[in-house]
Every structure is written in C-alpha cells, then in structure tokens.
C-alpha cells in the first residue's frame, strides 16, 4: 500500500460535510491499496529463453510448449507488449 495523508475532518457537525470527508478518505485509501500493473508485471521473471511460441497446444499440451508460452507471456508483460523490446 502506498503511503497516504488524510485531511483533517471538517469543522462543525454538518452531517453532509462529515459524510463527504469520510467518503473522500475511503476513496484515498482504496486508491493507495491498488497495485500498479507495471509493478505486477515486473515482479515476474523466467529462467527460460523466451520464444515466439504464443500458441498453447490445448489438445495435446507438452511441458515444453507450456514453458515456451509462459516464458513468452512473461517477456511480453515485461516489454509492455508483443511488438516491443523493453519497458518505457
């Protein structure tokens, strides 16, 4: 979760202002607890050399085919796309 700073509660006892403040605080907490896709993608790695294999042989899968597809998927995530060579 990212660090956050919540504003002080509004002065007075206006229920609408208190409710708006609570809603804004909860939205700030929600946004801070969401993970960035870039961080998720960068957290994966593979010790296999990525291949151009992006087709999983569902009818007769092999361990090698699955490893190739997974390595290609991880490489694509890290490159931010199929046709790119690295993160930007």
KEVO-471477 format. One record per atom (N, C-alpha, C): residue number from 1; residue in one letter; atom name; x, y, z. Coordinates in Angstrom, 2 decimals. Example, Ala and Ser with C-alpha at 12.3 -4.5 7.8 and 13.67 -1.06 7.14 Angstrom:
! residues 2
num/residu/atome/X/Y/Z
1/A/N/13.19/-5.69/7.80;
1/A/CA/12.30/-4.50/7.80;
1/A/C/13.20/-3.30/7.80;
2/S/N/12.85/-2.25/7.08;
2/S/CA/13.67/-1.06/7.14;
2/S/C/12.90/0.03/7.87;
//
This chain:
! residues 88
num/residu/atome/X/Y/Z
1/X/N/0.85/-1.17/0.00;
1/X/CA/0.00/0.00/0.00;
1/X/C/0.89/1.23/0.00;
2/X/N/0.51/2.22/-0.79;
2/X/CA/1.25/3.47/-0.86;
2/X/C/0.95/4.31/0.39;
3/X/N/1.93/5.09/0.85;
3/X/CA/1.66/5.97/1.99;
3/X/C/0.65/7.06/1.60;
4/X/N/-0.20/7.40/2.53;
4/X/CA/-1.21/8.43/2.26;
4/X/C/-1.25/9.42/3.42;
5/X/N/-1.81/10.58/3.14;
5/X/CA/-2.08/11.59/4.17;
5/X/C/-3.53/11.99/4.04;
6/X/N/-4.27/11.80/5.09;
6/X/CA/-5.68/12.15/5.08;
6/X/C/-5.86/13.55/5.63;
7/X/N/-6.77/14.32/5.03;
7/X/CA/-7.01/15.68/5.54;
7/X/C/-7.73/15.63/6.88;
8/X/N/-7.62/16.70/7.65;
8/X/CA/-8.36/16.73/8.92;
8/X/C/-9.87/16.76/8.65;
9/X/N/-10.61/16.29/9.61;
9/X/CA/-12.06/16.29/9.45;
9/X/C/-12.57/17.73/9.42;
10/X/N/-13.66/17.95/8.70;
10/X/CA/-14.18/19.32/8.60;
10/X/C/-14.72/19.80/9.95;
11/X/N/-14.59/21.10/10.20;
11/X/CA/-15.11/21.63/11.47;
11/X/C/-16.64/21.60/11.47;
12/X/N/-17.19/21.59/12.63;
12/X/CA/-18.64/21.63/12.77;
12/X/C/-19.23/20.23/12.78;
13/X/N/-20.55/20.20/12.79;
13/X/CA/-21.24/18.92/12.89;
13/X/C/-22.18/18.69/11.71;
14/X/N/-21.87/19.30/10.56;
14/X/CA/-22.72/19.12/9.39;
14/X/C/-22.59/17.69/8.89;
15/X/N/-23.67/16.90/8.95;
15/X/CA/-23.59/15.50/8.53;
15/X/C/-23.15/15.33/7.07;
16/X/N/-23.60/16.20/6.20;
16/X/CA/-23.22/16.08/4.78;
16/X/C/-21.72/16.29/4.60;
17/X/N/-21.15/17.24/5.30;
17/X/CA/-19.71/17.51/5.21;
17/X/C/-18.92/16.35/5.80;
18/X/N/-19.40/15.81/6.93;
18/X/CA/-18.73/14.66/7.54;
18/X/C/-18.77/13.45/6.61;
19/X/N/-19.92/13.22/6.00;
19/X/CA/-20.06/12.09/5.09;
19/X/C/-19.15/12.26/3.88;
20/X/N/-19.09/13.47/3.33;
20/X/CA/-18.22/13.73/2.17;
20/X/C/-16.77/13.51/2.55;
21/X/N/-16.38/13.93/3.75;
21/X/CA/-14.99/13.73/4.20;
21/X/C/-14.68/12.23/4.35;
22/X/N/-15.59/11.48/4.96;
22/X/CA/-15.40/10.04/5.13;
22/X/C/-15.28/9.36/3.77;
23/X/N/-16.17/9.72/2.84;
23/X/CA/-16.13/9.13/1.50;
23/X/C/-14.80/9.45/0.81;
24/X/N/-14.32/10.67/0.91;
24/X/CA/-13.05/11.06/0.29;
24/X/C/-11.89/10.29/0.92;
25/X/N/-11.92/10.10/2.24;
25/X/CA/-10.86/9.34/2.92;
25/X/C/-10.85/7.88/2.46;
26/X/N/-12.03/7.29/2.37;
26/X/CA/-12.11/5.89/1.93;
26/X/C/-11.64/5.74/0.48;
27/X/N/-11.97/6.70/-0.37;
27/X/CA/-11.51/6.64/-1.76;
27/X/C/-9.99/6.77/-1.84;
28/X/N/-9.42/7.62/-1.00;
28/X/CA/-7.96/7.77/-0.96;
28/X/C/-7.30/6.46/-0.52;
29/X/N/-7.86/5.83/0.49;
29/X/CA/-7.34/4.54/0.97;
29/X/C/-7.46/3.48/-0.12;
30/X/N/-8.59/3.46/-0.80;
30/X/CA/-8.80/2.48/-1.87;
30/X/C/-7.77/2.66/-2.99;
31/X/N/-7.55/3.90/-3.42;
31/X/CA/-6.58/4.16/-4.48;
31/X/C/-5.17/3.77/-4.05;
32/X/N/-4.84/4.01/-2.80;
32/X/CA/-3.49/3.70/-2.32;
32/X/C/-3.25/2.21/-2.19;
33/X/N/-4.31/1.43/-2.04;
33/X/CA/-4.12/0.00/-1.86;
33/X/C/-4.13/-0.78/-3.18;
34/X/N/-4.39/-0.10/-4.27;
34/X/CA/-4.39/-0.78/-5.57;
34/X/C/-2.97/-0.89/-6.09;
35/X/N/-2.64/-2.04/-6.63;
35/X/CA/-1.32/-2.25/-7.18;
35/X/C/-1.28/-1.77/-8.62;
36/X/N/-0.12/-1.27/-9.00;
36/X/CA/0.08/-0.82/-10.36;
36/X/C/0.37/-2.03/-11.25;
37/X/N/-0.28/-2.15/-12.41;
37/X/CA/0.00/-3.27/-13.30;
37/X/C/1.48/-3.39/-13.66;
38/X/N/2.16/-2.27/-13.82;
38/X/CA/3.58/-2.30/-14.16;
38/X/C/4.37/-3.02/-13.07;
39/X/N/4.07/-2.74/-11.82;
39/X/CA/4.77/-3.40/-10.73;
39/X/C/4.46/-4.89/-10.70;
40/X/N/3.23/-5.24/-11.01;
40/X/CA/2.86/-6.66/-11.03;
40/X/C/3.61/-7.37/-12.14;
41/X/N/3.61/-6.79/-13.35;
41/X/CA/4.29/-7.42/-14.48;
41/X/C/5.79/-7.54/-14.21;
42/X/N/6.39/-6.52/-13.63;
42/X/CA/7.83/-6.55/-13.38;
42/X/C/8.23/-7.53/-12.28;
43/X/N/7.28/-7.99/-11.50;
43/X/CA/7.61/-8.90/-10.40;
43/X/C/7.79/-10.33/-10.88;
44/X/N/7.41/-10.62/-12.11;
44/X/CA/7.57/-11.96/-12.67;
44/X/C/8.86/-12.06/-13.47;
45/X/N/9.45/-13.24/-13.47;
45/X/CA/10.64/-13.47/-14.29;
45/X/C/10.64/-14.93/-14.72;
46/X/N/11.54/-15.23/-15.63;
46/X/CA/11.64/-16.59/-16.15;
46/X/C/13.11/-16.89/-16.41;
47/X/N/13.52/-18.13/-16.13;
47/X/CA/14.90/-18.50/-16.43;
47/X/C/14.99/-19.20/-17.79;
48/X/N/13.86/-19.25/-18.49;
48/X/CA/13.84/-19.82/-19.84;
48/X/C/13.99/-18.70/-20.86;
49/X/N/14.60/-19.01/-21.99;
49/X/CA/14.73/-18.03/-23.05;
49/X/C/13.37/-17.90/-23.73;
50/X/N/12.84/-16.68/-23.77;
50/X/CA/11.53/-16.51/-24.40;
50/X/C/11.59/-16.89/-25.88;
51/X/N/10.58/-17.57/-26.33;
51/X/CA/10.49/-17.92/-27.74;
51/X/C/9.31/-17.18/-28.35;
52/X/N/9.13/-17.37/-29.61;
52/X/CA/7.99/-16.72/-30.26;
52/X/C/6.73/-17.55/-30.14;
53/X/N/6.79/-18.63/-29.36;
53/X/CA/5.63/-19.51/-29.19;
53/X/C/4.58/-18.84/-28.31;
54/X/N/3.46/-18.53/-28.92;
54/X/CA/2.36/-17.93/-28.18;
54/X/C/1.09/-18.76/-28.34;
55/X/N/1.23/-19.97/-28.81;
55/X/CA/0.08/-20.84/-29.00;
55/X/C/0.21/-22.05/-28.09;
56/X/N/-0.76/-22.17/-27.19;
56/X/CA/-0.81/-23.31/-26.29;
56/X/C/-1.53/-24.45/-27.00;
57/X/N/-0.88/-25.58/-27.06;
57/X/CA/-1.47/-26.75/-27.71;
57/X/C/-2.42/-27.42/-26.72;
58/X/N/-3.65/-26.98/-26.71;
58/X/CA/-4.62/-27.41/-25.72;
58/X/C/-4.99/-28.89/-25.89;
59/X/N/-5.09/-29.35/-27.11;
59/X/CA/-5.49/-30.74/-27.36;
59/X/C/-4.42/-31.72/-26.91;
60/X/N/-3.15/-31.33/-27.06;
60/X/CA/-2.05/-32.23/-26.67;
60/X/C/-0.89/-31.39/-26.11;
61/X/N/-1.09/-30.77/-24.96;
61/X/CA/-0.04/-29.90/-24.42;
61/X/C/1.17/-30.70/-23.94;
62/X/N/2.32/-30.08/-24.07;
62/X/CA/3.54/-30.67/-23.53;
62/X/C/4.11/-29.70/-22.51;
63/X/N/4.97/-30.19/-21.68;
63/X/CA/5.62/-29.33/-20.69;
63/X/C/6.43/-28.24/-21.39;
64/X/N/7.12/-28.62/-22.46;
64/X/CA/7.94/-27.65/-23.19;
64/X/C/7.07/-26.57/-23.83;
65/X/N/5.93/-26.97/-24.41;
65/X/CA/5.03/-25.99/-25.02;
65/X/C/4.51/-25.02/-23.97;
66/X/N/4.09/-25.54/-22.83;
66/X/CA/3.60/-24.69/-21.76;
66/X/C/4.68/-23.75/-21.25;
67/X/N/5.90/-24.25/-21.09;
67/X/CA/7.02/-23.40/-20.65;
67/X/C/7.30/-22.31/-21.67;
68/X/N/7.26/-22.64/-22.96;
68/X/CA/7.53/-21.64/-24.00;
68/X/C/6.47/-20.55/-24.02;
69/X/N/5.21/-20.95/-23.91;
69/X/CA/4.13/-19.96/-23.92;
69/X/C/4.22/-19.07/-22.68;
70/X/N/4.47/-19.66/-21.53;
70/X/CA/4.58/-18.88/-20.30;
70/X/C/5.77/-17.94/-20.33;
71/X/N/6.91/-18.40/-20.84;
71/X/CA/8.10/-17.53/-20.95;
71/X/C/7.83/-16.38/-21.91;
72/X/N/7.13/-16.65/-23.02;
72/X/CA/6.79/-15.58/-23.96;
72/X/C/5.83/-14.58/-23.33;
73/X/N/4.86/-15.07/-22.55;
73/X/CA/3.90/-14.19/-21.88;
73/X/C/4.61/-13.28/-20.87;
74/X/N/5.50/-13.84/-20.09;
74/X/CA/6.24/-13.05/-19.11;
74/X/C/7.11/-12.01/-19.82;
75/X/N/7.77/-12.40/-20.91;
75/X/CA/8.60/-11.46/-21.67;
75/X/C/7.73/-10.34/-22.25;
76/X/N/6.55/-10.67/-22.74;
76/X/CA/5.64/-9.65/-23.28;
76/X/C/5.19/-8.69/-22.19;
77/X/N/4.88/-9.22/-21.00;
77/X/CA/4.49/-8.36/-19.88;
77/X/C/5.60/-7.38/-19.55;
78/X/N/6.81/-7.89/-19.45;
78/X/CA/7.94/-7.05/-19.08;
78/X/C/8.28/-6.03/-20.16;
79/X/N/8.03/-6.38/-21.42;
79/X/CA/8.30/-5.47/-22.53;
79/X/C/7.14/-4.50/-22.78;
80/X/N/6.03/-4.70/-22.08;
80/X/CA/4.83/-3.88/-22.22;
80/X/C/4.14/-4.09/-23.56;
81/X/N/4.32/-5.27/-24.15;
81/X/CA/3.61/-5.57/-25.39;
81/X/C/4.35/-6.60/-26.22;
82/X/N/3.66/-7.16/-27.18;
82/X/CA/4.22/-8.21/-28.01;
82/X/C/5.29/-7.67/-28.96;
83/X/N/5.08/-6.49/-29.50;
83/X/CA/5.97/-5.95/-30.51;
83/X/C/7.02/-4.98/-29.96;
84/X/N/7.18/-4.95/-28.65;
84/X/CA/8.13/-4.03/-28.03;
84/X/C/9.28/-4.81/-27.44;
85/X/N/10.40/-4.12/-27.28;
85/X/CA/11.60/-4.81/-26.79;
85/X/C/11.90/-4.53/-25.33;
86/X/N/11.23/-3.58/-24.73;
86/X/CA/11.51/-3.28/-23.33;
86/X/C/10.54/-2.27/-22.77;
87/X/N/10.57/-2.10/-21.44;
87/X/CA/9.64/-1.15/-20.80;
87/X/C/9.96/0.28/-21.19;
88/X/N/8.94/1.10/-21.18;
88/X/CA/9.15/2.52/-21.47;
88/X/C/8.85/3.35/-20.27;
//
